[in-house]
Amino acid sequence: MSGRTQARACPERTCVGCRERAAKSDLLRVVAIGDECVSDPRGTLPGRGAYVHPAVVCLDQAVRRRAFPRALRSAGALDTEGLRKTLAAPAEATP
């Protein structure tokens, strides 16, 4: 025994917007429910998930690159307005 404490491995995911790798806890999971992208902060909703930084900039990049339909394996375009409102709400709450 070396006496060192073992650091636990932190799961990493890739943001579909900026394509940077980050800790899973730093990203927001997004799932498709019907034709809409819905945030899943607890990570418990069923289905395939995509991860994005909780910033409007990364969301805009993901929408421009059409990353959500590809990552979530959806046949058509997905509505991201509800997700945009969710991400913009915390920024408006801070003074």
C-alpha positions as CSV (number, residue, x, y, z in Angstrom):
1,M,0.0,0.0,0.0
2,S,1.3,3.4,-0.9
3,G,-1.0,5.3,1.4
4,R,-2.3,7.5,-1.4
5,T,-6.0,8.1,-1.7
6,Q,-7.5,7.1,-4.9
7,A,-9.3,9.8,-6.8
8,R,-12.6,8.6,-8.3
9,A,-13.0,8.9,-12.0
10,C,-15.5,11.5,-13.0
11,P,-17.7,10.6,-16.0
12,E,-17.2,13.0,-18.9
13,R,-19.5,13.9,-21.7
14,T,-19.2,16.1,-24.8
15,C,-21.2,19.3,-25.2
16,V,-23.2,19.0,-28.5
17,G,-22.8,22.8,-29.0
18,C,-19.1,23.6,-28.5
19,R,-17.9,20.0,-28.8
20,E,-15.8,20.4,-25.6
21,R,-15.5,17.6,-23.1
22,A,-16.6,18.4,-19.5
23,A,-17.6,16.6,-16.4
24,K,-21.1,15.2,-16.6
25,S,-22.2,17.2,-13.6
26,D,-21.2,20.5,-15.4
27,L,-23.5,19.8,-18.4
28,L,-27.2,19.8,-18.8
29,R,-28.9,16.6,-20.1
30,V,-31.5,17.2,-22.9
31,V,-34.0,14.6,-24.0
32,A,-36.6,14.6,-26.8
33,I,-40.2,14.3,-25.8
34,G,-42.3,14.4,-28.9
35,D,-41.0,17.2,-31.1
36,E,-39.5,19.2,-28.2
37,C,-36.2,19.3,-26.5
38,V,-36.7,19.2,-22.7
39,S,-34.0,19.8,-20.0
40,D,-33.4,16.9,-17.7
41,P,-31.4,18.3,-14.7
42,R,-31.8,15.2,-12.6
43,G,-30.9,12.9,-15.4
44,T,-33.8,10.6,-14.8
45,L,-36.1,11.0,-17.9
46,P,-36.2,8.0,-20.1
47,G,-34.7,8.0,-23.6
48,R,-31.6,9.0,-25.3
49,G,-29.9,12.1,-24.0
50,A,-27.6,14.8,-25.3
51,Y,-25.5,17.0,-23.2
52,V,-25.0,20.8,-23.5
53,H,-23.4,23.4,-21.3
54,P,-26.0,25.4,-19.5
55,A,-25.3,28.5,-21.6
56,V,-27.3,30.1,-24.4
57,V,-24.1,30.3,-26.5
58,C,-23.7,26.6,-26.6
59,L,-27.4,26.1,-27.2
60,D,-27.2,28.5,-30.2
61,Q,-24.2,26.6,-31.6
62,A,-26.0,23.2,-31.2
63,V,-29.1,24.6,-33.0
64,R,-27.1,26.1,-35.8
65,R,-25.2,22.8,-36.3
66,R,-28.4,20.8,-36.1
67,A,-26.8,18.7,-33.3
68,F,-30.0,17.8,-31.3
69,P,-31.8,15.8,-34.0
70,R,-28.6,14.0,-34.8
71,A,-27.6,13.3,-31.2
72,L,-31.1,12.3,-30.1
73,R,-31.7,10.3,-33.3
74,S,-34.8,12.2,-34.2
75,A,-36.4,12.0,-37.6
76,G,-37.3,15.7,-37.9
77,A,-36.4,19.1,-36.4
78,L,-36.9,19.6,-32.7
79,D,-38.3,22.7,-30.9
80,T,-35.8,24.3,-28.6
81,E,-37.7,27.3,-27.4
82,G,-38.6,25.8,-24.0
83,L,-35.0,24.9,-23.5
84,R,-33.9,28.4,-24.4
85,K,-36.3,29.9,-21.8
86,T,-35.0,27.4,-19.2
87,L,-31.4,28.5,-19.9
88,A,-32.2,32.2,-20.0
89,A,-34.2,32.2,-16.8
90,P,-31.3,31.9,-14.3
91,A,-29.4,34.7,-16.1
92,E,-32.4,37.0,-15.7
93,A,-32.8,36.2,-12.0
94,T,-29.4,37.4,-11.0
95,P,-29.1,41.2,-10.3
